[in-house]
Amino acid sequence: MLSIDALTKTFGCNTAVDRVTFTVEKPAMIGIIGRSGAGKSTLLRMINRLTDASSGQIMFEGREVTGLKGAEKRAWQSDCAMIFQQFNLVPRMDVVSNVLHGTLSRRSTLATMFNLYPDADIHRAIAILDRLGIADHAPKRAEALSGGQQQRVAIARALMQDPKIVLADEPIASLDPMNAQLVMDDLRRIHEEVGRTVIANLHTLDTARRYCDRVIGMLQGRVVFDGSPEQLTTGVARDIYGADARFSEESTSTSIETLDRGAVRALREAEATI
């Protein structure tokens, strides 16, 4: 369904992404790992068409994506939702309105100017928030929420687009371990329950092993590993991170594997009372 062929991005003399090639044949949860500067974020931005590729090709369901322009490009960006580390919410706007921004690509300019939304979209936004466990926060300003709650609002906004692919660029990098698990649980459910492909950039090996069906490792813009979580051994990790024998997986750990379901459930209940 998604084919990346020799995708490359150069900035002057520097090559950020170097002839990356892989295929996603069916919906999956895919983690892309690697050290900072490996090209992970640039790769996702090219897939979403936020950044133009220097060369190479992106194909999705028989459609060539790299050359899309105007309305066709915007339609692709609606099909390929993006979730960012910084949340990218409107802080002083209420939560449900932030979620409804996921429909902007299919609304008229007039409706957008006057902030007019069909009742069906409002009900759907609240239903999505409820699925993510934060419907009680719908009338609050986004800035009043915790970081983990704001990231789940960003996930809800992406789901409002009804995307075929969800791209998540370091979605838990700024979160504590408990909120990191909440967000990763939600992304996994999007794949399992909604049947969407989720591609997430991750810094941490434990997260990739726990949540992903497939792991792609990048180093200096190139894919140096593409396999199952079970194949992601410490030796392979050293190659991905360009490290020597002193490399320790603890340096990439979020410790979210130590959190039990009861602790996560308790956090959700506590958040509902805030």
Stockholm file with secondary structure:
# STOCKHOLM 1.0

chainA/1-274         MLSIDALTKTFGCNTAVDRVTFTVEKPAMIGIIGRSGAGKSTLLRMINRLTDASSGQIMFEGREVTGLKGAEKRAWQSDCAMIFQQFNLVPRMDVVSNVLHGTLSRRSTLATMFNLYPDADIHRAIAILDRLGIADHAPKRAEALSGGQQQRVAIARALMQDPKIVLADEPIASLDPMNAQLVMDDLRRIHEEVGRTVIANLHTLDTARRYCDRVIGMLQGRVVFDGSPEQLTTGVARDIYGADARFSEESTSTSIETLDRGAVRALREAEATI
#=GR chainA/1-274 SS CEEEEEEEEEETTEEEEEEEEEEECSCCEEEEECCTTSSHHHHHHHHHTSSCCSEEEEEETTEECTTCCHHHHHHHHHHEEEECTTCCCCTTSBHHHHHHGGGGGGSCHHHHHTTCCCHHHHHHHHHHHHHTTCGGGTTSBGGGSCHHHHHHHHHHHHHHTCCSEEEEESTTTTSCHHHHHHHHHHHHHHHHHHCCEEEEEESCHHHHHHHCSEEEEEETTEEEEEECGGGCCHHHHHHHHTCCTTCCGGGGCCCGGGCCHHHHHHHHHHHHTC
#=GC SS_cons         CEEEEEEEEEETTEEEEEEEEEEECSCCEEEEECCTTSSHHHHHHHHHTSSCCSEEEEEETTEECTTCCHHHHHHHHHHEEEECTTCCCCTTSBHHHHHHGGGGGGSCHHHHHTTCCCHHHHHHHHHHHHHTTCGGGTTSBGGGSCHHHHHHHHHHHHHHTCCSEEEEESTTTTSCHHHHHHHHHHHHHHHHHHCCEEEEEESCHHHHHHHCSEEEEEETTEEEEEECGGGCCHHHHHHHHTCCTTCCGGGGCCCGGGCCHHHHHHHHHHHHTC
//
